[in-house]
Each structure stands twice: as structure tokens, then as C-alpha cells.
Amino acid sequence: MIVGSEAIRLADQHAARQDLGHEDYYLEARLLGSVPNGWLFEYSVACRRDIPLDQQERFAGAGGFTISPGNPEIRELSVPELIQAIQELPSAGAAF
């Protein structure tokens, strides 16, 4: 069974492997919390260059993912699935 710090390491590795098809941008994983089936993460697009936010490229795709604690399995979540999972967090995802 993996623990939270191992889940974060796996999430960072997973996000780093995602190819956005643009050399100036990459994905980061942000831990949102613990869920019944493991840990919940959201993707965040980061830019390698100093480009104002309103001039940066926009990307679509999975909103986030979960990592299960037993056999560390990563499950991609669509944006609606991510929003639902956030709403089910103990802090109830106030932004949604």
C-alpha cells in the first residue's frame, strides 16, 4: 500500500509524462485531497516562458486523476468527474 508522499511522487511523474504537444508548456499535478478510492489530483498547465497569462495557449483534456492506494493505479477523470469528486471532498470544494 502506498502512502500520501508516494502518491504525490507518482502523480508528479505521471503529470510530467503527459505531452501537451507544445514545448513551452507542461502539466503539474496538484493534490486536492483524500477520497475513498485513494488520492485526488487535478492537472495544472504551467508555462516555461514568461508569457502573460492572458496570452498563454489554452489546453483541453482530462481535468485530473486519482491514484488508488493498493496497487497504485491511475484513473483519469474528465472535468465533470473531477468537479463531482471535488464536491465530495470533506471540505466540499467551495469553488464549485
N, C-alpha and C positions, 0 to 999 in steps of 0.2 A: 504494500500500500504506500502510495506517495503522500507526502505532507505538503503543506502550503508553499513552502520555499521551493520544493522540487517542481510543483505545478507552475510556479512563476517562471522558473528556468525553462521548462518545457514550452510554456506559452511564448516566451521571448524567442526561443529557437523556431517555433512554428511560424510566428509572425515574420521573422527575418527571412524565412524561405519563400514567402509569398512574393510573386513577381507582379508588380504593377505595370510593367511594360514601359517605364519611364525612369531613366537613371537618376533623376533629381528627387524622386520620391520613394519612400519605403513605409512599411507598416510597423507599428508598435502595438504591443498588447497591454491593455490596462485592466488590472484586476478589479472587478466590481463587487465580488463577494462570494460567499459560500452558498451553494444550492444543494438540494437533496442528492443530486447525481454528481457532485464534485465542486468545481470552481467555475465561476462565470467570468469571462473576459470580453472586452469589446476591442475592436480594432480602432486604431487611430492612425491617420495618414500623417506622416512627417515629411518635411521638405529639407533637403540637404543644402539648399541655397538660401540666401537672404532675399526672399521674394515676399512682397506684401501679401497678406492673407487674401485680400480681395482679387489678387492677380494670379493666385495659385490655381493649378489644374484641379478638377473635381473628379472623383472616382466613385464608382458604384460597385457593389458586391456584397459579400456576407457582412453582416453587422458585427458579429462576434462569434464566440465559440465557448464550449465547455470542455473541461478536462475531467474525466472520471478518476476517482481515487484508487480503484483496484488495479486493473490493467489500464495504464494511462492511455485512454482513448480520447481523441479529439473529435468533437462533433461541431461542425459549422452550423451557425444559426443565421437565418435570414433576419432582416431588420425587424419585421413584425414578431418573430420568435424572440429576438433579443429584448424588445420592448416588453413583451409578456413576461420574460424571465426577470427583468429588472423590477417590474411591478410586484413580483412575488418575493423579492428580497425582503428580509426583515425590516429594513429601513424604508421599504415601499417605494423606492425610486421616485422621489419627489419631482424630478424634472419631467416625468411622463405622467 
